[in-house]
Amino acid sequence: MFLKKVITSTVALSMLAVSVLNTTTAVSADTVSDTQNAINTNKSETDKLLKDIASANADNIKLQEQISDNTEKIEKLKTDIDQSNEKINKLNGQIEGAKVEVEKRTEALKGQLVALQKKSGDTVSGNIYLDFVINSEDFSDLVSRTFAVNKLNQANKEALNDVKEAKDQYTALLNEQEKTKANLQSDKSELETKQNDLKSMKEKSDQQQADLNKKIEDNKATLVALQSQYEEAANAVKLAQDKANATAQVADAKKDDNKSNNNNNDNKATENKATPEATSSNAGSISQGDGSAHGIVAGNTYPWGQCTWYVKQVAPWAGNNWGNGGQWGSSAAAAGFRVDHSPAAGSIIVFLPGQSVGGQWTADGAYGHVAYVESVNGNSVTISQGGMGFSNPAGPNTQTISGAGSYIYIHR
């Protein structure tokens, strides 16, 4: 049946202004903020590209299914036309046989009449039928001869009529079969024309997908450069802040020393003031808003009870800063992972914002959704997932969905 279209190197980034990369200004909080905004804009553009690719892939699959269906119909019509030709050839043979039979019966009649004529003596009139009657010996013989001739003619006439009727029936069947064959050939011609149109549409769909993939690949470096710029800017800001904090601490220390020299009685108080505050006993845990607290799992920075947290737990190789579920495809591609539309057990499935999850529910319109692929069966996948919308937010919550080729997959 079909050919599933595997979109290679899908998902990365859309176009950003080159000026963002070429801007050389002093490192500041604004630079970091602007770069982060550019990255967010890039990912939003990428999400739109992903939706376009998913839509193009679905259209491509439908076209391939129609082409396959048409191919089956054309092959069946070819078989029907071959069978019709066999019937036509058979009927032609029967018609020719009927013609031969008519000729045989006609010759037999002539032979019979000639034999009767020879028994009656030499011909008088030159007409074997008339001579046969004229040569009668008496009235009784005349009646007998006349009766014999009539019987012979009647029997032969009936035989000829039977053969003629058979020939007429064969001819009618032949005409009907010729008409059927013509209709089959007409249907076949229409299907072949439609097939050519479908193939042309599929070629355009293939080209559309290729253009989208090329656009994604052409702009993949842009996001990588932006992320690198963001990290450099953020590190520079952090170093500046650390330097400012260190300077402030030195100033505070000098101020404390001056106070100590002016009032030795305050030394003890000054020492107590310099002592760091005790660390809260709740450090390392986060409130979930339901009165409970869940410990932060090492290596997993996503919020507990979210789909991203669950997938990071079962697929530790996933990145920590990939954003919302719907952004994971572009983030994974930028990180060098293979991202396509081919499901595989152990891969991560991405649902874009507002995308249907197997026709059973819809991913969040702003954040999307991610899940873990447990197994694949034809065009269906069984997934496990987490999220506040499930009875078990921390997962696993298992679900089987169809239309596997319509979704995005991240492979390790």
BELTAUR-V12389 format. One record per residue. PHI is phi in whole degrees, 0 to 359 (NA if undefined). Layout:
PHI
PHI
This chain:
NA
260
258
276
270
267
272
278
46
291
63
198
222
263
291
234
296
294
299
299
282
270
290
237
234
295
293
209
299
296
300
298
296
296
295
296
297
296
296
298
297
301
292
296
297
295
300
295
299
297
296
298
293
298
294
297
294
296
297
297
296
298
298
296
295
295
297
296
296
296
299
298
295
296
297
294
296
301
297
297
295
298
295
296
298
298
294
298
297
294
294
301
296
293
296
297
297
295
299
299
295
299
297
297
292
296
296
296
297
300
297
296
293
297
298
294
295
296
290
271
103
291
288
252
264
87
251
296
292
290
298
299
278
299
284
295
284
206
297
296
292
297
299
297
296
299
298
296
297
299
299
297
297
295
297
292
298
297
296
295
297
299
294
296
298
298
297
297
295
298
295
297
297
297
298
297
291
298
295
300
299
298
295
297
294
294
299
297
296
296
296
294
296
297
299
297
296
297
295
295
296
292
300
295
296
299
294
298
296
297
295
297
296
295
298
297
295
298
255
298
297
298
293
300
294
297
296
296
297
297
298
296
296
296
295
295
297
296
297
296
293
298
295
295
296
296
297
296
295
298
297
297
296
297
297
294
296
298
296
294
292
283
213
296
290
267
302
297
296
295
296
296
292
282
288
301
291
295
289
297
288
269
299
89
224
230
282
260
81
246
89
250
231
239
294
287
277
303
84
231
265
284
297
300
86
261
299
295
297
297
295
296
292
272
230
301
288
292
286
270
239
269
82
289
307
292
264
296
299
293
295
294
297
295
277
97
278
282
231
204
250
254
290
205
300
93
270
254
260
247
248
290
306
81
281
290
262
64
75
259
199
239
295
308
293
252
252
74
198
227
210
251
276
277
202
233
223
65
260
238
229
256
239
239
203
232
144
294
281
257
294
240
304
281
74
274
242
267
206
247
231
257
67
302
291
271
250
261
232
253
250
290
